[in-house]
């Protein structure tokens, strides 16, 4: 998280998350953004993410937004 949502390292992790998800479901970019919003906006998801690291849910949303923006280029 200290490297920032736009860092290459974080974007590699987000791409890996996206690839892993495709074993079960193939979300489009809008759905990826919606899922990232859910992680932050739903108190149950947020609690799980923030238990791993405070602020992780919000960071995940920011990182996914960067990922989707970069995919559209």
Legacy VTK file of the C-alpha trace (Angstrom):
# vtk DataFile Version 3.0
C-alpha trace
ASCII
DATASET POLYDATA
POINTS 73 float
0.000 0.000 0.000
2.892 2.335 0.723
3.882 2.292 -2.961
0.521 3.698 -4.052
-2.408 2.395 -6.076
-0.765 3.346 -9.374
2.531 1.563 -8.712
3.583 -1.239 -11.000
3.764 -3.656 -8.073
0.205 -2.958 -6.958
-1.132 -3.136 -10.504
0.506 -6.552 -10.959
-1.325 -7.762 -7.841
-4.640 -6.356 -9.117
-4.112 -8.062 -12.483
-3.442 -11.332 -10.647
-6.641 -10.820 -8.588
-8.570 -10.243 -11.821
-7.069 -13.357 -13.447
-7.886 -15.476 -10.395
-11.468 -14.229 -10.421
-11.845 -15.378 -14.024
-11.668 -19.005 -12.901
-15.186 -18.451 -11.550
-16.572 -15.430 -13.404
-15.492 -13.094 -16.221
-16.423 -9.595 -15.039
-16.319 -6.660 -17.404
-14.639 -3.429 -16.331
-17.841 -1.932 -14.941
-18.390 -5.039 -12.830
-14.813 -4.899 -11.540
-15.397 -1.317 -10.430
-18.678 -2.322 -8.807
-16.985 -5.130 -6.927
-14.272 -2.779 -5.694
-16.986 -0.373 -4.540
-18.711 -3.231 -2.743
-15.506 -4.119 -0.895
-15.426 -0.576 0.469
-19.129 0.280 0.815
-20.477 -2.940 2.344
-19.550 -2.985 6.023
-19.036 -6.766 6.012
-16.530 -6.725 3.152
-14.875 -3.579 4.483
-14.403 -5.165 7.902
-12.748 -8.225 6.342
-10.372 -6.177 4.191
-9.596 -3.648 6.892
-8.876 -6.471 9.350
-5.980 -7.466 7.083
-4.752 -3.863 7.011
-6.550 -0.653 8.012
-7.652 1.192 4.880
-7.188 -1.820 2.585
-10.778 -1.732 1.301
-10.443 1.876 0.178
-6.997 1.208 -1.260
-8.319 -1.775 -3.203
-11.022 0.410 -4.738
-8.453 3.013 -5.763
-6.153 0.369 -7.240
-8.961 -1.263 -9.223
-9.959 2.152 -10.634
-6.387 2.614 -11.876
-6.358 -0.918 -13.305
-9.580 -0.370 -15.243
-8.450 3.055 -16.475
-5.201 1.528 -17.759
-7.061 -1.300 -19.501
-9.071 1.249 -21.493
-5.948 2.900 -22.913
LINES 1 74
73 0 1 2 3 4 5 6 7 8 9 10 11 12 13 14 15 16 17 18 19 20 21 22 23 24 25 26 27 28 29 30 31 32 33 34 35 36 37 38 39 40 41 42 43 44 45 46 47 48 49 50 51 52 53 54 55 56 57 58 59 60 61 62 63 64 65 66 67 68 69 70 71 72
